[in-house]
Amino acid sequence: MTEAPTAAQAMVAATARLRAAGVPDPARDARVLLAHAARIEASRVTLIAPEELDPDIGERYDQLIALRAIRVPVSHLLGEREFYGRRFKVSGEVLDPRPETETLIEAALAQPFDRVLDLGVGSGCILVTLLAEMPTAKGLGSDLSEAACLQASANAILHRVEARAEIICSDWFEAVRGTYDLIVSNPPYIALDEMPGLDVEVREHEPEMALTDYGDGLQAYRKISARMSDHLAPGGRVLVEIGPTQGQAVSDMFRQAGLVDVTVMQDLDGRDRVVGGRSIT
């Protein structure tokens, strides 16, 4: 009878398999996925490294590594992703929370707000984070995808802000009522002709409707600019995430829509990432 490999041996083999498949940072992924298969914290993998791998854990690990080798994102295999210090449940139905979106969070939290509207709420990472960081605020999240609305609702419950968060299925402002002192959005901003150049993990495993507008990448900003004044309180702010080349175009839309103090903010890599402005008091 063949001895079961140790956890360390399984991890070495998995790392080699992922490296051969062209997966970036294969050792990190092998470690994280072993922890997930063993249902332990990643920090404890070293403790089990000398031990023989339980057959059930080994089977789960093999399945995870096989999926990762065909570039299924680690976050989808784990079912969660960290964002602004919190873990959010994710799936292939919603856009993965990304570190650069924290630029929008920082900008939003720079001034107080009572009512926030998140257009294209997705996983709920923006809305839920803002409500968790601002305990007196209430918010509404809208999304055209019913699956995204369910995911956002689940994350609101997970982070205990569900009493202050309403999630509705809506095509941008279509079903939105009332006014807000903060409107935020991370809309689909990748142009259709840019889609083939995306990383395979993004292009094949994230929802296309959350990535592209099937046009020039600016259609969502046109729709937001056309209706935001109807739902923006006097002195209220609008903050949207953008692609790195879209700062000027979106800024011009906001100014033409009547916003003042329009600015472009950079992410930690120095790329244009957020456009913000406010209504006249």
Rosetta silent file (secondary structure, phi, psi, omega in degrees, C-alpha in Angstrom):
SEQUENCE: MTEAPTAAQAMVAATARLRAAGVPDPARDARVLLAHAARIEASRVTLIAPEELDPDIGERYDQLIALRAIRVPVSHLLGEREFYGRRFKVSGEVLDPRPETETLIEAALAQPFDRVLDLGVGSGCILVTLLAEMPTAKGLGSDLSEAACLQASANAILHRVEARAEIICSDWFEAVRGTYDLIVSNPPYIALDEMPGLDVEVREHEPEMALTDYGDGLQAYRKISARMSDHLAPGGRVLVEIGPTQGQAVSDMFRQAGLVDVTVMQDLDGRDRVVGGRSIT
SCORE:     score description
SCORE:     0.000 S_00000001
   1 L     0.000  128.372 -178.153    0.000    0.000    0.000 S_00000001
   2 L   -73.384  133.788  178.145    1.431    3.352   -1.045 S_00000001
   3 L   -70.385  143.431  176.262    1.965    5.828    1.755 S_00000001
   4 L   -68.293  143.830  177.643    0.017    9.037    1.536 S_00000001
   5 L   -66.963  155.860  172.589    2.201   12.060    0.774 S_00000001
   6 E   -74.864  166.130  177.481    2.877   14.532    3.508 S_00000001
   7 H   -59.899  -38.771  179.872    1.262   17.943    3.295 S_00000001
   8 H   -63.831  -43.550  179.551    4.644   19.393    2.353 S_00000001
   9 H   -64.038  -41.423  178.710    5.101   16.899   -0.482 S_00000001
  10 H   -62.641  -38.514 -179.059    1.595   17.562   -1.785 S_00000001
  11 H   -69.289  -38.842  177.111    2.267   21.282   -1.717 S_00000001
  12 H   -62.692  -44.778  179.710    5.542   20.907   -3.631 S_00000001
  13 H   -64.479  -40.445  179.639    3.810   18.807   -6.294 S_00000001
  14 H   -65.675  -40.721  178.324    0.944   21.280   -6.527 S_00000001
  15 H   -60.410  -43.959  178.952    3.340   24.196   -6.886 S_00000001
  16 H   -62.683  -40.278 -179.968    5.108   22.430   -9.764 S_00000001
  17 H   -64.909  -43.169  179.807    1.780   21.718  -11.456 S_00000001
  18 H   -69.099  -38.558  178.254    0.646   25.323  -11.188 S_00000001
  19 H   -62.373  -42.651  178.943    4.006   26.629  -12.375 S_00000001
  20 H   -63.293  -28.424  179.442    3.826   24.359  -15.428 S_00000001
  21 L   -84.477   -1.738  178.189    0.351   25.763  -16.148 S_00000001
  22 L    81.807   19.323  179.695    1.743   29.306  -16.104 S_00000001
  23 L   -76.037  127.626  178.076   -0.025   30.384  -12.917 S_00000001
  24 L   -65.559  144.271  178.066    1.644   33.440  -11.330 S_00000001
  25 L    48.586   59.059 -174.733    3.036   32.909   -7.811 S_00000001
  26 H   -63.948  -33.552 -178.360    2.236   29.175   -7.757 S_00000001
  27 H   -65.111  -40.279  178.045    3.726   28.559   -4.299 S_00000001
  28 H   -62.583  -47.392 -178.792    1.409   31.096   -2.697 S_00000001
  29 H   -64.268  -39.519  179.301   -1.651   29.623   -4.380 S_00000001
  30 H   -61.428  -39.060 -179.554   -0.612   26.072   -3.473 S_00000001
  31 H   -69.130  -48.081 -178.480   -0.318   27.085    0.169 S_00000001
  32 H   -61.996  -42.387 -177.951   -3.616   28.984    0.309 S_00000001
  33 H   -72.296  -30.978  174.473   -5.523   26.192   -1.402 S_00000001
  34 H   -65.640  -42.479  177.915   -4.037   23.537    0.879 S_00000001
  35 H   -60.521  -40.686  179.870   -5.214   25.528    3.876 S_00000001
  36 H   -66.234  -43.450  179.098   -8.667   25.752    2.322 S_00000001
  37 H   -63.026  -36.141 -178.815   -8.772   22.020    1.580 S_00000001
  38 H   -87.383   -4.578 -179.865   -7.686   21.257    5.141 S_00000001
  39 L    57.622   47.591  175.263  -10.084   23.871    6.542 S_00000001
  40 L  -131.429  167.600  174.532   -7.377   25.640    8.511 S_00000001
  41 L   -70.492  146.704 -179.462   -5.884   29.131    8.469 S_00000001
  42 H   -57.953  -30.494 -179.461   -3.070   29.578    5.964 S_00000001
  43 H   -66.349  -15.307 -177.611   -0.745   30.455    8.840 S_00000001
  44 H   -97.244   -0.460 -178.440   -1.132   26.882   10.156 S_00000001
  45 H   -59.831  -38.871  179.730    0.002   25.101    6.994 S_00000001
  46 H   -58.656  -33.990 -177.991    3.564   24.921    8.332 S_00000001
  47 H   -68.754  -32.922 -178.360    2.312   22.984   11.364 S_00000001
  48 H   -94.599   -5.224 -175.056    0.739   20.229    9.269 S_00000001
  49 L   -51.173  -42.408 -177.476    3.529   20.137    6.654 S_00000001
  50 L   -77.875  -10.387 -173.126    5.294   17.022    8.100 S_00000001
  51 L   -85.993  149.769  172.975    2.060   15.073    8.518 S_00000001
  52 E   -63.979  141.461 -178.012    0.569   12.633    6.031 S_00000001
  53 L   -80.556  126.824  175.968   -2.281   14.216    4.145 S_00000001
  54 L   -57.555  137.225 -176.931   -5.683   12.776    4.956 S_00000001
  55 H   -54.982  -38.676  179.513   -7.123   11.157    1.797 S_00000001
  56 H   -65.937  -41.724  177.549  -10.246   13.345    1.876 S_00000001
  57 H   -64.972  -42.594  179.470   -8.139   16.488    2.184 S_00000001
  58 H   -60.003  -39.057  178.654   -5.860   15.214   -0.575 S_00000001
  59 H   -67.168  -44.346  178.002   -8.820   14.690   -2.906 S_00000001
  60 H   -61.662  -41.014 -178.605  -10.204   18.147   -2.230 S_00000001
  61 H   -64.126  -43.459  178.569   -6.741   19.610   -2.745 S_00000001
  62 H   -59.714  -40.975  179.753   -6.281   17.844   -6.087 S_00000001
  63 H   -65.398  -42.456  179.223   -9.616   19.218   -7.298 S_00000001
  64 H   -63.838  -43.993 -179.602   -8.718   22.753   -6.237 S_00000001
  65 H   -65.647  -38.700  177.885   -5.315   22.581   -7.900 S_00000001
  66 H   -61.098  -41.775  179.021   -6.856   21.191  -11.109 S_00000001
  67 H   -69.581  -40.191  179.049   -9.269   24.137  -11.242 S_00000001
  68 H   -66.066  -33.412 -179.969   -6.555   26.657  -10.444 S_00000001
  69 H   -64.819  -25.942  175.298   -4.397   25.170  -13.207 S_00000001
  70 L   -97.191   17.589  169.698   -7.090   26.134  -15.731 S_00000001
  71 L    73.497   26.111  167.190   -7.035   29.629  -14.202 S_00000001
  72 L   -66.658  128.719 -176.243  -10.180   29.638  -12.110 S_00000001
  73 L   -58.740  145.139  178.552   -9.472   32.558   -9.718 S_00000001
  74 H   -57.791  -39.479 -178.724   -8.382   31.680   -6.190 S_00000001
  75 H   -60.365  -35.891  178.812  -11.161   33.881   -4.805 S_00000001
  76 H   -71.335  -33.871  178.145  -13.773   31.758   -6.604 S_00000001
  77 H   -71.523  -35.519  178.231  -12.231   28.570   -5.213 S_00000001
  78 H   -82.255  -25.597 -176.750  -12.216   30.010   -1.710 S_00000001
  79 L    80.333   13.008 -179.146  -15.603   31.671   -2.147 S_00000001
  80 E  -158.172  161.365  177.966  -14.326   34.901   -0.657 S_00000001
  81 E  -147.626  141.998  179.715  -12.020   37.849   -1.171 S_00000001
  82 E   -84.274  140.710  178.151  -10.599   40.404    1.237 S_00000001
  83 E  -150.424  123.679  178.521  -11.458   44.057    0.717 S_00000001
  84 L    50.824   41.846  175.602  -10.696   46.974    3.025 S_00000001
  85 L    81.963    6.186  178.874   -9.917   44.621    5.909 S_00000001
  86 E  -126.972  153.606  177.656  -13.072   42.511    5.562 S_00000001
  87 E   -97.337  127.942 -179.413  -13.805   39.223    3.833 S_00000001
  88 E  -114.092  136.758  174.839  -16.547   39.291    1.240 S_00000001
  89 E   -70.410  133.161 -179.356  -18.319   36.301   -0.230 S_00000001
  90 L  -135.503  167.242  176.960  -17.812   36.192   -3.997 S_00000001
  91 L  -157.987 -179.182  177.015  -18.635   33.981   -6.965 S_00000001
  92 L   -70.610   -2.523 -179.371  -18.455   34.006  -10.727 S_00000001
  93 L   -87.888  -10.940 -176.816  -21.679   36.045  -10.724 S_00000001
  94 L  -134.511  156.869  175.670  -20.027   39.234   -9.440 S_00000001
  95 L   -67.595  134.829  177.130  -16.907   41.253  -10.087 S_00000001
  96 L   -64.289  132.585  171.208  -14.104   40.403   -7.680 S_00000001
  97 L   -59.062  138.431 -177.376  -13.359   43.225   -5.202 S_00000001
  98 L  -125.701  149.975 -177.492   -9.993   44.748   -6.078 S_00000001
  99 H   -57.161  -34.757 -177.394   -7.465   46.736   -4.052 S_00000001
 100 H   -65.574  -23.461  178.197   -7.626   49.728   -6.405 S_00000001
 101 H   -70.182  -17.145  175.749  -11.308   50.190   -5.550 S_00000001
 102 H   -63.934  -19.828  174.125  -10.219   51.051   -2.010 S_00000001
 103 H   -60.909  -40.921  178.227   -9.231   54.424   -3.513 S_00000001
 104 H   -66.046  -40.316  179.094  -12.954   55.119   -3.934 S_00000001
 105 H   -60.557  -47.067 -179.479  -13.626   54.027   -0.339 S_00000001
 106 H   -61.108  -41.775  179.433  -10.983   56.405    1.026 S_00000001
 107 H   -64.966  -40.680 -179.567  -12.388   59.283   -1.022 S_00000001
 108 H   -65.024  -40.668 -176.371  -15.939   58.542    0.153 S_00000001
 109 H   -78.932   -5.572 -179.111  -14.933   58.379    3.820 S_00000001
 110 L   -68.531  -20.296  177.058  -13.040   61.665    3.607 S_00000001
 111 L  -135.155  149.221 -178.721  -16.335   63.479    4.270 S_00000001
 112 L   -70.089  156.912  176.010  -19.386   62.421    6.305 S_00000001
 113 L  -152.316  154.214  179.065  -22.580   61.195    4.650 S_00000001
 114 L  -110.011  -35.415 -177.986  -25.999   59.999    5.805 S_00000001
 115 E  -131.566  123.204 -177.425  -27.488   58.403    2.685 S_00000001
 116 E  -121.467  139.581  176.093  -25.419   56.598    0.068 S_00000001
 117 E  -116.307  125.714  178.114  -26.468   55.135   -3.280 S_00000001
 118 E  -112.138  110.240 -178.683  -24.279   52.459   -4.904 S_00000001
 119 E   -89.947  123.075 -174.306  -25.082   52.000   -8.597 S_00000001
 120 L    76.759   58.586 -167.230  -24.078   48.564   -9.873 S_00000001
 121 L   -65.944  -27.168  176.877  -23.660   47.188   -6.374 S_00000001
 122 L    56.888 -127.649  179.777  -22.182   43.827   -7.455 S_00000001
 123 L   -68.549  -15.262 -176.384  -20.799   41.922   -4.469 S_00000001
 124 L    89.345    5.420 -173.609  -21.771   44.813   -2.220 S_00000001
 125 H   -61.265  -36.827 -179.715  -18.159   45.451   -1.218 S_00000001
 126 H   -73.069  -54.295 -177.870  -18.416   49.235   -1.678 S_00000001
 127 H   -59.894  -48.700 -177.411  -21.832   49.763   -0.097 S_00000001
 128 H   -63.870  -41.724  178.493  -21.268   47.345    2.789 S_00000001
 129 H   -62.156  -44.767 -179.298  -17.823   48.765    3.547 S_00000001
 130 H   -63.450  -40.812  179.442  -19.120   52.334    3.605 S_00000001
 131 H   -70.028  -36.080  178.453  -21.995   51.421    5.917 S_00000001
 132 H   -67.475  -34.667 -179.481  -19.692   49.409    8.175 S_00000001
 133 H   -82.601  -21.019 -178.703  -17.288   52.345    8.396 S_00000001
 134 L  -123.084   84.055 -168.656  -20.077   54.907    8.851 S_00000001
 135 L   -62.957  -15.844 -179.693  -22.403   53.354   11.483 S_00000001
 136 L   -95.773   -7.055 -175.057  -25.067   56.088   11.291 S_00000001
 137 L   -83.933  157.039  172.470  -25.458   55.985    7.500 S_00000001
 138 E  -122.807  156.084 -176.627  -28.080   54.180    5.439 S_00000001
 139 E  -149.314  160.137  176.194  -27.702   53.017    1.871 S_00000001
 140 E  -125.906  132.915  174.650  -29.293   51.671   -1.278 S_00000001
 141 E  -118.730  134.301  179.268  -27.562   49.386   -3.746 S_00000001
 142 E  -123.931  146.741  176.928  -28.917   48.728   -7.235 S_00000001
 143 E  -156.253  146.285  178.371  -27.850   46.206   -9.859 S_00000001
 144 L   -74.073  -24.549 -178.316  -29.318   44.818  -13.048 S_00000001
 145 L   -87.178  122.027  176.883  -28.170   41.306  -12.073 S_00000001
 146 H   -64.760  -36.436  178.534  -30.455   39.429   -9.674 S_00000001
 147 H   -62.809  -39.894  177.650  -27.532   37.168   -8.743 S_00000001
 148 H   -65.492  -40.269  178.607  -25.472   40.212   -7.789 S_00000001
 149 H   -60.684  -40.501  177.659  -28.322   41.564   -5.667 S_00000001
 150 H   -65.368  -40.918  179.679  -28.450   38.270   -3.770 S_00000001
 151 H   -65.539  -43.075  178.933  -24.676   38.319   -3.264 S_00000001
 152 H   -63.804  -40.706  178.205  -24.743   41.901   -2.018 S_00000001
 153 H   -62.433  -41.269  179.088  -27.594   41.089    0.370 S_00000001
 154 H   -63.743  -39.611  179.078  -25.639   38.126    1.738 S_00000001
 155 H   -71.695  -30.631  174.706  -22.586   40.288    2.333 S_00000001
 156 H   -64.287  -40.621  177.379  -24.693   42.920    4.054 S_00000001
 157 H   -67.244  -43.281 -179.056  -25.919   40.237    6.447 S_00000001
 158 H   -56.706  -38.933 -177.017  -22.410   38.859    6.883 S_00000001
 159 L  -103.012   15.086  169.164  -21.131   42.251    8.006 S_00000001
 160 L    59.696   39.674  174.806  -24.249   43.105    9.995 S_00000001
 161 L  -118.705   11.716 -173.647  -25.364   46.170    8.083 S_00000001
 162 H   -61.235  -27.219  179.974  -28.503   44.616    6.555 S_00000001
 163 H   -71.082  -18.396 -178.484  -30.805   46.818    8.670 S_00000001
 164 H  -112.631    3.728 -177.140  -29.283   49.888    7.019 S_00000001
 165 E  -121.908  125.075  173.585  -28.837   48.500    3.495 S_00000001
 166 E  -110.271  132.994  179.959  -31.545   48.097    0.871 S_00000001
 167 E  -118.322  126.798 -179.272  -30.716   46.169   -2.296 S_00000001
 168 E  -129.336  152.818  174.259  -32.893   46.477   -5.395 S_00000001
 169 E   -87.884  118.075 -175.057  -32.782   45.138   -8.941 S_00000001
 170 L  -156.314  144.940  173.629  -32.579   48.166  -11.216 S_00000001
 171 L   -86.953   95.635 -173.507  -31.058   49.302  -14.497 S_00000001
 172 L    53.033 -119.258 -174.157  -28.995   52.173  -13.086 S_00000001
 173 L   -84.490   -1.769 -168.243  -31.446   54.814  -11.766 S_00000001
 174 L   -49.132  -48.100 -177.165  -34.592   53.187  -13.204 S_00000001
 175 L  -104.604   10.638 -178.332  -36.074   51.951   -9.884 S_00000001
 176 L   -82.793  135.630  176.049  -34.207   54.381   -7.609 S_00000001
 177 L  -125.321  154.213  174.944  -36.254   56.836   -5.561 S_00000001
 178 L    88.519  179.460 -179.717  -35.207   59.667   -3.270 S_00000001
 179 L  -120.043  157.822 -173.410  -32.055   61.759   -2.938 S_00000001
 180 E  -137.981  146.932  177.233  -28.630   60.926   -1.557 S_00000001
 181 E   -92.386   -0.909  172.914  -25.698   62.917   -0.258 S_00000001
 182 E  -148.974  124.588  173.329  -23.273   60.381   -1.727 S_00000001
 183 E  -117.632  128.080 -179.752  -23.565   58.447   -4.986 S_00000001
 184 E  -128.063  155.867  177.161  -20.858   55.889   -5.777 S_00000001
 185 E  -163.735  142.423  167.082  -20.302   53.451   -8.607 S_00000001
 186 L  -121.099   81.563 -171.645  -17.735   51.077  -10.066 S_00000001
 187 L   -83.197  170.481  173.737  -19.396   50.560  -13.446 S_00000001
 188 L   -66.748  118.995 -175.360  -18.274   48.454  -16.414 S_00000001
 189 L  -126.725    9.852  178.686  -15.626   50.634  -18.055 S_00000001
 190 E   -89.376  126.617  178.811  -13.631   48.327  -20.318 S_00000001
 191 L   -66.561  150.551 -177.315  -14.197   48.996  -24.016 S_00000001
 192 H   -57.501  -39.134 -177.599  -15.317   46.029  -26.086 S_00000001
 193 H   -75.305   -6.365  176.253  -12.146   46.090  -28.202 S_00000001
 194 H   -93.218  -13.567 -175.398  -10.047   45.889  -24.998 S_00000001
 195 H   -58.635  -42.552 -179.268  -11.682   42.681  -23.773 S_00000001
 196 H   -61.450  -22.436 -178.173   -9.393   40.260  -25.671 S_00000001
 197 H   -86.587   -3.028  179.671   -6.384   41.801  -23.928 S_00000001
 198 L   -71.198  155.147  173.344   -7.634   41.089  -20.408 S_00000001
 199 L   -57.554  142.741 -176.156   -6.036   38.448  -18.239 S_00000001
 200 H   -58.153  -33.153 -179.145   -7.659   35.066  -18.864 S_00000001
 201 H   -65.008  -36.848  178.817   -8.825   34.839  -15.242 S_00000001
 202 H   -77.399  -48.686 -174.025  -10.793   38.054  -15.630 S_00000001
 203 H   -63.752  -36.291 -173.549  -11.994   37.513  -19.190 S_00000001
 204 H  -101.780  -13.255 -172.465  -13.235   33.951  -18.715 S_00000001
 205 H  -125.176    0.325  175.949  -14.312   33.848  -15.079 S_00000001
 206 L  -115.453  152.260 -174.511  -15.878   37.215  -14.219 S_00000001
 207 L   -63.738  125.416 -175.819  -19.286   38.406  -15.443 S_00000001
 208 H   -58.935  -37.562 -177.322  -18.920   40.151  -18.789 S_00000001
 209 H   -68.588  -16.233  175.861  -21.663   42.657  -18.021 S_00000001
 210 H   -90.283   -9.455 -177.564  -19.667   43.880  -15.023 S_00000001
 211 H  -101.456  -44.705 -172.330  -16.560   44.412  -17.143 S_00000001
 212 E  -129.698  153.019  173.862  -17.670   46.027  -20.407 S_00000001
 213 L   -95.662    7.608 -179.100  -20.473   48.169  -21.781 S_00000001
 214 L    62.815   20.431  178.013  -19.987   46.458  -25.171 S_00000001
 215 L  -139.741 -127.133 -174.873  -19.045   49.877  -26.550 S_00000001
 216 L   -92.985    3.779  179.234  -16.387   52.493  -25.841 S_00000001
 217 L    86.281    0.750 -176.000  -16.272   51.944  -22.069 S_00000001
 218 L  -116.598    0.047 -173.681  -17.945   55.272  -21.274 S_00000001
 219 H   -63.928  -37.902 -179.823  -21.644   54.482  -21.668 S_00000001
 220 H   -62.874  -38.435  179.988  -22.264   53.908  -17.948 S_00000001
 221 H   -67.902  -33.174  176.303  -20.812   57.323  -17.115 S_00000001
 222 H   -64.812  -42.869 -179.924  -23.111   58.938  -19.668 S_00000001
 223 H   -67.077  -41.590  179.210  -26.125   57.274  -18.039 S_00000001
 224 H   -64.850  -45.265 -178.958  -25.002   58.238  -14.535 S_00000001
 225 H   -62.530  -35.329 -176.353  -24.289   61.841  -15.580 S_00000001
 226 H   -69.367  -27.967 -173.163  -27.688   62.172  -17.262 S_00000001
 227 H  -118.177   -8.647 -170.908  -29.702   61.233  -14.157 S_00000001
 228 H   -64.562  -31.514 -178.561  -27.557   61.895  -11.096 S_00000001
 229 H   -64.192  -24.594  178.743  -28.854   65.435  -10.514 S_00000001
 230 H   -70.630  -20.544 -173.143  -32.346   63.960   -9.961 S_00000001
 231 L  -124.886   12.707 -177.606  -31.075   61.954   -6.993 S_00000001
 232 E  -107.982  123.555  178.568  -28.301   64.120   -5.571 S_00000001
 233 E   -68.142  156.573  176.608  -28.962   66.228   -2.487 S_00000001
 234 E   -54.976  128.768 -178.097  -27.679   69.832   -2.456 S_00000001
 235 E    79.357    1.376 -178.301  -23.946   69.705   -1.839 S_00000001
 236 E   -70.857  158.135 -176.182  -23.966   65.933   -2.381 S_00000001
 237 E  -110.508  152.590  171.615  -21.017   64.102   -3.873 S_00000001
 238 E  -124.680  131.968  178.043  -20.575   61.653   -6.739 S_00000001
 239 E  -133.845  125.579  179.406  -17.582   59.291   -6.873 S_00000001
 240 E  -130.081  142.579  171.748  -16.983   56.786   -9.664 S_00000001
 241 E   -78.984  146.966 -178.563  -14.174   54.378  -10.406 S_00000001
 242 L  -134.763  166.432  167.989  -12.672   54.744  -13.875 S_00000001
 243 L   -77.237  156.791 -172.422  -10.162   53.119  -16.182 S_00000001
 244 L   -60.042  -18.221 -178.213   -6.730   54.792  -16.144 S_00000001
 245 L  -104.286    6.273 -169.583   -7.296   56.642  -19.446 S_00000001
 246 L  -104.231    4.008 -174.235  -10.821   57.904  -18.760 S_00000001
 247 H   -56.852  -47.760 -176.812  -10.222   60.719  -16.287 S_00000001
 248 H   -66.438  -45.687 -177.217  -10.620   63.621  -18.713 S_00000001
 249 H   -62.355  -44.824 -178.132  -13.682   62.242  -20.486 S_00000001
 250 H   -71.479  -37.207  176.507  -15.574   61.467  -17.261 S_00000001
 251 H   -59.813  -43.325  178.882  -14.549   64.784  -15.686 S_00000001
 252 H   -62.122  -40.695  177.964  -15.957   66.632  -18.689 S_00000001
 253 H   -61.185  -43.688 -177.913  -19.251   64.717  -18.370 S_00000001
 254 H   -65.046  -41.946  179.336  -19.531   65.630  -14.692 S_00000001
 255 H   -65.482  -41.694  179.137  -18.866   69.319  -15.327 S_00000001
 256 H   -65.523  -25.978  178.351  -21.377   69.392  -18.160 S_00000001
 257 L   -83.418   -1.765  175.170  -23.913   67.792  -15.796 S_00000001
 258 L   101.929    3.567  178.188  -23.453   70.689  -13.371 S_00000001
 259 L   -75.634  151.557  176.552  -21.054   69.253  -10.798 S_00000001
 260 E  -119.917  170.860 -178.619  -18.388   71.480   -9.295 S_00000001
 261 E    53.191   40.443 -179.276  -15.019   70.745   -7.684 S_00000001
 262 E   -74.039  127.731 -177.863  -14.536   67.892  -10.138 S_00000001
 263 E  -136.855  156.121  174.722  -11.269   66.087   -9.465 S_00000001
 264 E  -111.753  127.310 -178.538   -9.411   62.984  -10.614 S_00000001
 265 E  -109.823  145.366 -178.251   -7.823   60.840   -7.899 S_00000001
 266 E  -100.155  152.666  175.072   -4.990   58.334   -8.322 S_00000001
 267 L   -85.163 -174.706 -175.794   -4.648   54.852   -6.858 S_00000001
 268 L   -67.081  -17.942  176.709   -1.556   53.609   -5.004 S_00000001
 269 L   -90.214    3.325  178.523    0.127   52.829   -8.333 S_00000001
 270 L    80.794   13.187  179.365   -0.279   56.443   -9.433 S_00000001
 271 L   -96.059  144.337  174.252   -2.926   55.688  -12.059 S_00000001
 272 E   -56.077  128.718 -173.467   -6.095   57.742  -12.483 S_00000001
 273 E  -135.436  -30.840 -176.098   -8.730   55.686  -10.633 S_00000001
 274 E  -136.285  136.879  170.490  -11.603   57.837   -9.291 S_00000001
 275 E  -112.602  132.357  179.957  -13.445   60.901  -10.546 S_00000001
 276 E  -133.098  154.784  175.687  -15.390   62.904   -7.997 S_00000001
 277 E  -162.782  174.638  179.905  -17.498   66.034   -7.911 S_00000001
 278 E  -138.484  157.618  176.864  -20.312   67.639   -5.942 S_00000001
 279 L   -81.175  160.847  178.858  -23.562   69.396   -6.621 S_00000001
 280 L   -70.827  132.798 -178.987  -23.966   73.078   -5.910 S_00000001
 281 L   -64.009    0.000    0.000  -25.122   73.706   -2.351 S_00000001
